[in-house]
Amino acid sequence: MDVGFLYIIALSVVEVYGDFALRFYAQTNKLQWLAHGILGYAALVFLLIMSLKYNNVLYVNGMWDGISGVIESVAAYYILGDRLTKTSQYLGLGMIISGVVLLKDGFPIPF
């Protein structure tokens, strides 16, 4: 696995951590969660810069959006108990996963 892709995965995980910390802050008003959220987003900037050293903006942004969307959706489902309301929304998550696979490895198109 290439280093640039590992930075994108780390970027996505850190974003999820920051988002969850800020949600906990919004619900509890405890400053420790605000601090965790701010630190998470500070780390996010560093990881974004590192990701851009290895790949272009178009690739990093697409992969970051897709991977963080999937990770955050799965975490919200299991940790927070969040649920989508329509089957088509779960199909949309499946399409995001397909998009990440296509961005990462692609496949030969016969035409």
Number of C-alpha atoms within 10 A of each C-alpha: 5 7 13 17 18 13 22 27 19 20 26 25 19 22 25 23 19 24 18 21 21 23 15 18 18 13 10 10 12 12 13 13 20 18 15 19 24 16 15 22 19 14 16 22 14 12 22 19 12 16 25 17 13 15 15 10 13 10 16 21 16 15 24 24 14 22 23 20 18 18 16 20 19 16 16 15 13 11 11 11 9 12 13 10 8 8 8 10 12 14 11 11 16 12 13 19 17 14 16 19 15 12 15 13 8 11 9 6 5 4 3
